[in-house]
């Protein structure tokens, strides 16, 4: 009989996709589980899209400065 390991909760997959400190168990599961790996890849694309869609005024100050002036202000 094959032992089935439960997939992590969605909030754990989101933390992994966002680069937050996810547990080593979650990271190793994502590496081994095609379904969770695809979910994390999808979440990373969504996070990237959301970040790129933010108005310049909502981005971190250093990023907004680079976008407005074309330099880092240095």
C-alpha positions in Angstrom: 0.0 0.0 0.0 1.3 3.5 -0.9 1.5 6.0 1.9 -0.2 9.3 0.9 1.2 12.5 2.3 -1.2 15.3 2.8 -0.5 18.4 0.8 0.2 21.7 2.7 -2.6 24.2 3.3 -3.0 26.9 0.7 -1.7 29.5 3.1 1.5 27.5 3.4 1.9 27.3 -0.4 1.3 31.0 -0.6 4.0 31.7 1.9 6.3 29.5 0.0 5.5 31.3 -3.3 5.9 34.7 -1.7 9.4 33.8 -0.4 8.4 34.0 3.2 10.1 31.6 5.6 8.2 28.5 4.9 9.0 25.4 6.8 11.6 23.0 5.4 8.8 20.4 5.3 6.7 22.5 3.0 9.6 23.3 0.7 10.6 19.7 0.4 7.0 18.7 -0.2 6.6 21.3 -3.0 9.8 19.9 -4.6 8.4 16.4 -4.6 4.7 17.0 -5.4 3.9 18.0 -9.0 0.5 19.4 -8.0 1.9 21.6 -5.3 4.8 22.7 -7.4 2.3 23.8 -10.1 0.3 25.6 -7.5 3.3 27.5 -6.2 4.4 28.4 -9.7 0.9 29.8 -10.4 0.9 31.7 -7.2 4.3 33.2 -8.0 2.9 34.4 -11.4 -0.1 35.9 -9.7 2.1 37.6 -7.0 4.2 39.0 -9.8 1.2 40.3 -11.7 -0.3 42.0 -8.6 3.0 43.6 -7.8 3.4 44.9 -11.3 -0.2 46.2 -11.3 0.4 48.3 -8.2 0.3 52.1 -8.8 3.8 53.6 -8.5 2.7 55.5 -5.4 2.0 52.1 -3.7 5.4 50.6 -4.5 8.3 51.0 -2.0 9.7 54.5 -2.1 13.1 53.5 -3.7 11.2 51.8 -6.5 8.9 54.7 -7.1 11.9 57.1 -7.2 13.7 55.0 -9.9 10.5 54.8 -12.0 9.9 58.6 -11.8 13.5 59.8 -12.4 15.1 56.9 -14.2 17.8 56.8 -11.5 18.1 55.6 -8.0 18.7 59.1 -6.8 22.3 58.3 -6.0 
